[in-house]
Amino acid sequence: GNQISATGAKALANTLKVNQTLTTLDLTYNHISVEGAKALADALKINHTLNTLVLKSNQVFDEGAEALAAALKINQTLITLDIASNHISEDGAQALTNALKVNETLTSLSISCNEICDKGAVALADASEVNQTLTSLELTGNRISAEGAKALADALKINHTLITLDLGINRICAKAAEAIPISPIFGHHGIETSAEGVEALAGVLKINHNLTSLYLQWNEISIKGAEALADALKVNQTLNTLDLRFKINHILAALDIRANQISGEGAGALADALKVNRTVTVLNLGENEISMEGTEALVDALKLNKTLTNLDLQGNRISPEGAIVLADAIKVHEVLATLNLSSNPISIKQVEELLDVSKENHTITNVNHDENEIADDGLIALAQALAVNRTLTSLDLSFNNISDKGAYAFPEALKLNRTLTSFNLSYDQISHKGAQTLMDAREANETLTSLDLDANQASDKMSDELSRETAQVVANAFEVNETLTNLDIQSNEGSEGRSGEGSEGGSGEGSGEGSEGGSGEGSEGGSSEGSGEGFEGGSDHETDQGLEEIVDAFTNVLKINQRVTILNLANVQLSEQESLADALKINHAITTLHLGSNGISDKAAEALADALKLNHAIAILRLGSNELSDKGASALADGLKINKTLSTLHLDNNQISAEGAKALGDTLKFNQTLATLDIHSNNISDEGVKGLSGALKANNTLTTLHLDRNHVSEEGAKALAEELKVNQILSYLTFSENLIFDYDTEVLADALKVNQTLTTLNLERKEMSEKTVTTLAGALKINQTLTTLDLGNNEISYIGAGALADALKVNQNLSTLDLRENGIECEGVEVLFDALKFNQFLTTLNIWNSSWCSHIPNYRLTTRRINLLTLNFCFFEQPISSRI
C-alpha cells in the first residue's frame, strides 16, 4: 500500500469519469476512508471501462460500502469488487444485498474480514436467491455462526450461478467465546459456523449442481459436521475443492478448549465419501489429529478414488505404520499429484516405503516431508526413487537431520532425473562436502531451477577454508548452469556465534514474528544484537592465496552468467570482495546482493562502490554485520552519487561513526533513488544523525530509515525531530535503544503533531517516564497519519497506559499498537480495553507480558474490530483453568 488518502482517491475518481482505458484499480492498504469511497462510487456511475476495483483495508466503513452499493445498481461494467477489511457491518451488507438484487454484471465479491455477522449473511443469502451473475462470494472472517450458514445454505438450493463460497476462519465457537481470555494470537474476526451450520451446508450439496469450491477452514466442524459433509459428497457431482483445515492452537489445547478437531472418526466418514465421489480434487485435512484410524480409512478410499489430486495431511500425528499403509495406497492411485506429510512423526524406514512409491507412481509432482524425522538413509532411498521417477517437480526436505552422507546419494539420481525443478534442503546438516556433491550433480541437470541450502551449519570446529571450498563448488556449477535464477548459500559452515545478519526479516533481539509477541524493529534483515562479528578472528582474518583463487573463480563466473538475479552469499567467509566488485561492473542481471557477515573491509567496500558507479541492475545491497568504518561508508556514499538504481542499502552492525553518516547524508542530497537506508547498530551519534537529518530537507525519495542503537542523545533527537516537522517523504522510522530516554521521545512527539507522512515509528526500549508517554499520547490525538507505533519494552505504568487509552478514543488512524514487555498492570490493561469500545480503527494490539485481569473476557464483545490481539499474560496467581 501507499499513503493515498481521500484527497488522492477523489483525484483518481475524477480521472475515472473521463478515462476510457483503465480496467483495473487496486488501492489496497491505503487510507481513502469514507469520502474517498464515495468519490469512487460516483465515478463508477459514469465510468464504462473499469471491471476490477480492489479497496481492501481502506477504512471505508458502512457509509462507504453503502455508496459503492448505490453505484452497483447503475454500473454495468464492474465484475470484481474487493472491500475486505473495511469495518463493514450488517448495515453495509444490507446495502450490498439491495444492489446485488438488481446488478447484472458483478461476478466476484469479497467482503472478507469485516463484521457483517449473521444478519449480514442472511441478507446476502436473500440476494443470492435473486442474483443470477455472482459466481464467487468471499465471507471469510465475518463472525458468521450457524444461523448465517443455514441461510446461505437455503439460498444455494435456489441459486444456480455461485461456484465458489468462502466461509473460512473460525477459532472459537459461540459457547466457548467467553471462556477464552488468553491466546498469543487471538482472532476476533472468526466465523462461528459450528456443526449445525455445516450440516445445513452439507445438505444443500446434495441438490446444488453448481458449487465447485467450498472453503470451511478454521471452523469447528468436528466429527458430526465431517460426517454430514461426507454424506453429501457421496451424492454431489460438482464440488472439486473442499478445504477443511483446522489449525490447532496449542495454547487453547492446553486449556482444554479444543473442539476444533476432525479426529479419526471424522476422517473415516470423509474417506467413505471419497470412495464414491468423482469431483473433489483437493482435500486439506492438515492438523486435525486424524491418527492411525483416519489414515487407514483414507488409504482404503484412495484405492478406489480416481479424482483426488492434492492431499494435505500435515501435522496429523500419522504414525510410522500409517505412513506405510499410505504408501501402499499411493502405488495404485493414478491421479494424486501433491502429497503433504510434513510435521508427522515419520522416520527413516517409513520414508523408504513412501519413496519407493515414486518408482511406480508417475503422477505425484509435489512432495513435502519437512519437519519429519528423516535422516541420511531416508535421503538415500529418495535419491534411488528420483533416478526412475519422471513426474516429481518439487521436493521439500527442510528441517530434517540430513548430513553429507545423504547428500552423497544424489549425483547419479540428478543426472538421470529430468523433471525436478525445486529442491529444498534448508536447515539440515550439510557441509561444504555435501554441497559439492549436490552442485556436481547440478552441473549435469538441466531442469532444477531452485536449490535451497540455507542454514546448513556444520560443526563449529570447521575451518574457514571449508567455507571457501563451498564457494568454489558453487562457482563451478554456476558457470555452466543456464536455469538457476536464485542462489542462496548463506549461513553455510557457520559456527556458533556466526549468526550474521540473517535473511529477509530481522532476527533482532526480541524481534520478528517468531518471538513471543515481539514485533521487533521491523527492518528488513535486521541482525541480532551482538552478531556483528561475522566470523571468528574479526579484521585479522587471514586472506591467503587459496582464498583469492576461490573468490576469483566464483566472480569470473558472474561475468558470464546473466541469469541469476538474486545472489545470497551471507556468512560464507568471503572477506575480500575486489574481484566480486569487478564482476559486478560487467554483470547486468543481479538485482539483489546479500553480502552480510563476511568481514568485508573498507578496501573491499571501496571496490564495491566503484562497481556501483557502473552497475545499473542492483537494487538491493545488504552489507550488514561486516567491518565497515567511516572510510568504507564514505566510499559507498560516493558511489551512490552516480548510481541510479540502488533503492535499498543495509549497513547495520558495522563500525560507522559520525563521519560516515555525514557522508551518506551528503549523498542523500543528490541521490534520488535510494528509498531505504538501514544504519542501525553503529555509532553515528548526534553529529551523524544531524548529517542525515539535514539531508532529509533536499531528499525526495527516502521513505525508510533505521537509526536504532546508535548512541544518539538529545541533540541528535532534536535535529531529527525538526526535520520530521517539514519532511514530506519519510514514512518508516526506527529509533529505539538510543541514549536519551525522555527528551528525544518528547521532541519526536512534538514533531508528530505536525508531521503528515510518517506511518510507522519504533521507539522500543526507551525507558519512558509517565510524562513522556503522556506527551506522546497527546501527539496521537493530533497526528493524522501514523498507523503503527511500537512502544515495547518501556516499563509503561498505569498512568502511561491511561494516557494512551485516552488517545485511542480520539485517534482515527492508528491500526497497530505494540505494548509488549511493558508489564502493564491490570488497571492499565482495563483502561486500554475500555478505550477500544470507542476506537473504530485499531486492528492489532500487543500487550504480551502484562498482568492478568479477570474482566478481560467481558471485553470481547466490545473489541470486535481487533483482528490480532496478543494477550499472553505471564503473571498468574492461580492456574489458568480455574479462571475459565
Secondary structure, 3 states (H helix, E strand, C coil): CCCCEHHHHHHHHHHHHHCCCCCEEECCCCECHHHHHHHHHHHHCCCCCCCEEECCCCCCHHHHHHHHHHHHCCCCCCCEEECCCCCCEHHHHHHHHHHHCCCCCCCEEECCCCECHHHHHHHHHHHHCCCCCCCEEECCCCCCEHHHHHHHHHHHCCCCCCCEEECCCCCCCCCCHHHCCCCCCECCCCCECHHHHHHHHHHHHCCCCCCCEEECCCCCCHHHHHHHHHHHHCCCCCCCEEECCCCCCHHHHHCCCCCCCCCHHHHHHHHHHHHHCCCCCEEECCCCCCHHHHHHHHHHHHHHCCCCCEEECCCCCCCHHHHHHHHHHHHHCCCCCEEECCCCCCCHHHHHHHHHHHHHCCCCCEEECCCCCCCHHHHHHHHHHHHHCCCCCEEECCCCCCEHHHHCCHHHHHHHCCCCCEEECCCCECCHHHHHHHHHHHHHCCCCCEEECCCCCCCCCCCHHHHHHHHHHHHHHHHHCCCCCEEECCCCCCCCCCCCCCCCCCCCCCCCCCCCCCCCCCCCCCCCCCCCCCCCCHHHCCCCHHHHHHHHHHHHHHHHCCCCCEEECCCCCCCCCHHHHHHHHHCCCCCEEECCCCCCCHHHHHHHHHHHHHCCCCCEEECCCCCCCHHHHHHHHHHHCCCCCCCEEECCCCCCCHHHHHHHHHHHCCCCCCCEEECCCCCCHHHHHHHHHHHCCCCCCCCEEECCCCCCCHHHHHHHHHHHHHCCCCCEEECCCCCCCCHHHHHHHHHHCCCCCCCEEECCCCCCCHHHHHHHHHHHHHCCCCCEEECCCCCCCHHHHHHHHHHHHHCCCCCEEECCCCCCCHHHHHHHHHHHCCCCCCCEEECCCCECCCCHHHHHHHCCCCCEEECCCCECCCCHHHHC
